[in-house]
Amino acid sequence: MRVIVDKERCVAAGSCVITSPAVFDQSDEDGKVVLLIETPDEKLREEVLESVNVCPVAALSVAD
């Protein structure tokens, strides 16, 4: 699984950080998503997919 982030769409809601803090963080400058792990372990799959689902502007996606 590879995580894809569209920073242009990000509105700094922080939903991804709440659901998957091991994979996502927020920039101190603008609050936008920071990808910590581009290819997370399979054990993180469920929480990453939850982050994709809860993002209010669809700035996240995954590719297998």
Z-matrix of the N, CA and C atoms (Angstrom, degrees):
N
C 1 1.451
C 2 1.532 1 108.36
N 3 1.329 2 114.55 1 133.16
C 4 1.458 3 121.25 2 175.82
C 5 1.524 4 107.96 3 -120.85
N 6 1.323 5 116.34 4 131.40
C 7 1.461 6 121.89 5 -179.38
C 8 1.527 7 108.98 6 -90.43
N 9 1.326 8 115.92 7 134.93
C 10 1.467 9 122.38 8 179.73
C 11 1.520 10 108.19 9 -119.24
N 12 1.323 11 115.74 10 129.66
C 13 1.462 12 122.04 11 -177.95
C 14 1.523 13 109.04 12 -119.95
N 15 1.323 14 116.61 13 131.36
C 16 1.468 15 122.48 14 173.89
C 17 1.528 16 107.41 15 -106.39
N 18 1.335 17 116.01 16 92.60
C 19 1.470 18 120.74 17 -175.97
C 20 1.523 19 112.42 18 -64.06
N 21 1.317 20 117.76 19 -24.62
C 22 1.460 21 120.98 20 178.63
C 23 1.524 22 111.08 21 -66.74
N 24 1.321 23 117.01 22 -32.83
C 25 1.471 24 121.42 23 179.94
C 26 1.527 25 112.29 24 -82.57
N 27 1.320 26 116.92 25 -24.79
C 28 1.466 27 122.28 26 -174.25
C 29 1.528 28 110.86 27 -58.83
N 30 1.334 29 115.41 28 134.44
C 31 1.469 30 121.53 29 178.15
C 32 1.532 31 111.51 30 -115.63
N 33 1.320 32 116.45 31 14.64
C 34 1.465 33 123.37 32 175.20
C 35 1.534 34 113.12 33 62.34
N 36 1.322 35 116.99 34 37.13
C 37 1.462 36 120.49 35 178.66
C 38 1.528 37 111.65 36 -70.78
N 39 1.317 38 117.29 37 -30.72
C 40 1.456 39 121.35 38 177.75
C 41 1.508 40 115.62 39 84.85
N 42 1.310 41 118.39 40 4.06
C 43 1.467 42 121.72 41 -179.47
C 44 1.527 43 111.83 42 -59.44
N 45 1.313 44 116.78 43 -37.96
C 46 1.466 45 120.66 44 -178.37
C 47 1.523 46 111.25 45 -65.85
N 48 1.313 47 116.78 46 -37.99
C 49 1.464 48 121.38 47 179.97
C 50 1.528 49 110.59 48 -67.11
N 51 1.317 50 116.06 49 -37.56
C 52 1.462 51 120.27 50 179.50
C 53 1.526 52 111.11 51 -67.66
N 54 1.320 53 117.30 52 -41.09
C 55 1.464 54 120.43 53 -175.88
C 56 1.529 55 113.35 54 -85.73
N 57 1.326 56 118.32 55 -24.69
C 58 1.465 57 120.31 56 -179.30
C 59 1.533 58 110.98 57 -147.76
N 60 1.331 59 116.78 58 71.54
C 61 1.463 60 120.81 59 -176.89
C 62 1.526 61 114.86 60 -66.56
N 63 1.333 62 117.66 61 -18.52
C 64 1.461 63 120.00 62 177.41
C 65 1.525 64 111.84 63 -74.76
N 66 1.334 65 116.30 64 -22.04
C 67 1.469 66 120.81 65 -174.90
C 68 1.523 67 112.24 66 -107.37
N 69 1.334 68 117.46 67 -31.84
C 70 1.464 69 121.34 68 -175.23
C 71 1.522 70 111.99 69 -122.13
N 72 1.315 71 115.19 70 148.88
C 73 1.461 72 122.71 71 172.20
C 74 1.523 73 106.40 72 -140.39
N 75 1.330 74 115.88 73 178.34
C 76 1.462 75 120.29 74 177.23
C 77 1.518 76 109.48 75 -121.44
N 78 1.319 77 115.65 76 142.61
C 79 1.453 78 122.20 77 178.89
C 80 1.522 79 110.73 78 -66.56
N 81 1.315 80 116.72 79 137.34
C 82 1.463 81 120.80 80 175.47
C 83 1.523 82 111.22 81 -68.12
N 84 1.328 83 117.19 82 -24.84
C 85 1.466 84 121.38 83 -177.09
C 86 1.521 85 113.56 84 -76.74
N 87 1.342 86 116.40 85 -50.71
C 88 1.465 87 118.96 86 -175.01
C 89 1.525 88 114.16 87 -127.65
N 90 1.318 89 117.03 88 -0.45
C 91 1.459 90 120.88 89 178.43
C 92 1.514 91 114.84 90 79.37
N 93 1.330 92 117.49 91 -2.06
C 94 1.464 93 120.43 92 -178.57
C 95 1.521 94 111.04 93 -73.05
N 96 1.310 95 114.61 94 160.11
C 97 1.453 96 122.37 95 -176.02
C 98 1.527 97 112.06 96 -59.16
N 99 1.332 98 114.06 97 140.76
C 100 1.454 99 122.85 98 172.14
C 101 1.524 100 105.79 99 -122.81
N 102 1.313 101 116.50 100 124.06
C 103 1.457 102 121.71 101 -179.95
C 104 1.526 103 108.80 102 -85.29
N 105 1.321 104 116.74 103 118.24
C 106 1.459 105 121.98 104 -178.56
C 107 1.523 106 112.27 105 -88.07
N 108 1.334 107 116.59 106 -34.74
C 109 1.467 108 121.99 107 -178.42
C 110 1.530 109 108.48 108 -135.70
N 111 1.321 110 117.05 109 111.69
C 112 1.473 111 120.36 110 -178.43
C 113 1.522 112 112.05 111 -72.64
N 114 1.323 113 117.15 112 -34.47
C 115 1.468 114 121.00 113 179.73
C 116 1.533 115 109.17 114 -125.70
N 117 1.334 116 116.84 115 79.52
C 118 1.465 117 120.59 116 -177.69
C 119 1.527 118 112.50 117 -69.36
N 120 1.334 119 115.15 118 157.78
C 121 1.459 120 121.80 119 176.38
C 122 1.525 121 110.12 120 -60.11
N 123 1.309 122 114.99 121 156.92
C 124 1.467 123 121.67 122 177.94
C 125 1.521 124 111.38 123 -58.36
N 126 1.325 125 118.02 124 -30.64
C 127 1.462 126 120.66 125 -178.64
C 128 1.529 127 112.23 126 -64.59
N 129 1.329 128 116.95 127 -17.25
C 130 1.466 129 121.50 128 178.04
C 131 1.529 130 113.15 129 -95.91
N 132 1.317 131 116.91 130 -0.66
C 133 1.470 132 121.57 131 -174.92
C 134 1.525 133 113.13 132 -53.09
N 135 1.324 134 117.48 133 -49.96
C 136 1.471 135 120.09 134 -175.95
C 137 1.514 136 112.27 135 -60.82
N 138 1.326 137 117.33 136 -44.38
C 139 1.454 138 118.41 137 -178.18
C 140 1.529 139 112.05 138 -72.28
N 141 1.333 140 117.57 139 -32.27
C 142 1.465 141 119.73 140 175.47
C 143 1.524 142 109.96 141 -65.77
N 144 1.321 143 116.90 142 -44.38
C 145 1.468 144 120.06 143 178.47
C 146 1.526 145 110.89 144 -63.30
N 147 1.324 146 117.41 145 -35.13
C 148 1.463 147 120.93 146 175.28
C 149 1.533 148 110.02 147 -63.59
N 150 1.309 149 117.31 148 -41.29
C 151 1.467 150 121.27 149 177.41
C 152 1.527 151 111.12 150 -61.20
N 153 1.317 152 116.36 151 -42.84
C 154 1.465 153 120.99 152 177.00
C 155 1.524 154 109.70 153 -59.71
N 156 1.321 155 116.57 154 -44.04
C 157 1.465 156 121.05 155 -177.50
C 158 1.521 157 113.75 156 -69.17
N 159 1.325 158 118.20 157 -33.23
C 160 1.465 159 119.93 158 -176.30
C 161 1.524 160 113.93 159 -90.82
N 162 1.307 161 118.25 160 -7.90
C 163 1.466 162 120.07 161 178.75
C 164 1.538 163 109.03 162 -63.30
N 165 1.341 164 116.97 163 120.57
C 166 1.464 165 119.54 164 -174.59
C 167 1.530 166 115.15 165 -69.11
N 168 1.324 167 117.78 166 -15.12
C 169 1.464 168 119.85 167 -177.90
C 170 1.525 169 112.95 168 -122.69
N 171 1.332 170 116.95 169 13.28
C 172 1.468 171 122.53 170 178.38
C 173 1.523 172 112.19 171 54.74
N 174 1.342 173 115.84 172 46.40
C 175 1.469 174 120.66 173 179.43
C 176 1.526 175 111.83 174 -86.87
N 177 1.320 176 117.02 175 -5.50
C 178 1.464 177 121.78 176 -177.76
C 179 1.516 178 111.10 177 -119.30
N 180 1.320 179 115.13 178 146.75
C 181 1.457 180 120.85 179 173.28
C 182 1.521 181 108.23 180 -154.11
N 183 1.326 182 116.38 181 169.30
C 184 1.450 183 121.36 182 177.28
C 185 1.516 184 109.44 183 -131.48
N 186 1.320 185 115.08 184 150.73
C 187 1.459 186 122.42 185 174.80
C 188 1.518 187 106.86 186 -126.09
N 189 1.329 188 116.35 187 135.83
C 190 1.471 189 120.19 188 179.30
C 191 1.500 190 110.91 189 -96.63
